[in-house]
Each structure stands twice: as structure tokens, then as C-alpha cells.
Amino acid sequence: MAIDVIEVEGKVKEVLPNTLFRVEIDKSTEVPELLGRVILCHISGKMRIHYIRLLEGDRVKIDMSPKYDLDKGRITFRLK
């Protein structure tokens, strides 16, 4: 069973408590309607385990599920 995931890139706009972030999507190859949207994201478990810190302005890769809410996502990678 394949899991459908939309991968997008964005920029952290706001750091919130409990490892939540507001991220503005700026690069989406699969769903162009997402460009410019600000979504609420949490960080993945691997990033928590390895103490990857995120600050405002960091570029990140986000996974979103098309089956659920497109206003939420999971940050899986911090880009350089």
C-alpha cells in the first residue's frame, strides 16, 4: 500500500511553542495552488531525535497528506 504524500518547500515564518512552526510555501511542483499559503507544521521524529533546530528564515522541506487537511504539514528536512 503506497502512502500519498505531497512534498513542498517553504520558509519558516514564525516559531511557535511545542515545536510548531508557521511555514510559507514557496516551491510546489505537484500542487501549484499551494504557492504562497502559510501552513502550520510540526517537525518529524527524526529531527527531534537528532536535535535539529529551526529558526525563522530557514528553508525546509514539508510533507503534506492530500487525504487530510492541506493547512497542516510535517517538516522532514532543513535545507541549506
Buried (B, 14 or more C-beta within 10 A) or exposed (E): EEEEBBBBBBBBEEBEEEEBBBBBBBBBEEBEEBEEBBBBBBBBEEBEEEEBEBEEEBBBBBBBBEEEEBEBBBBBBBEE
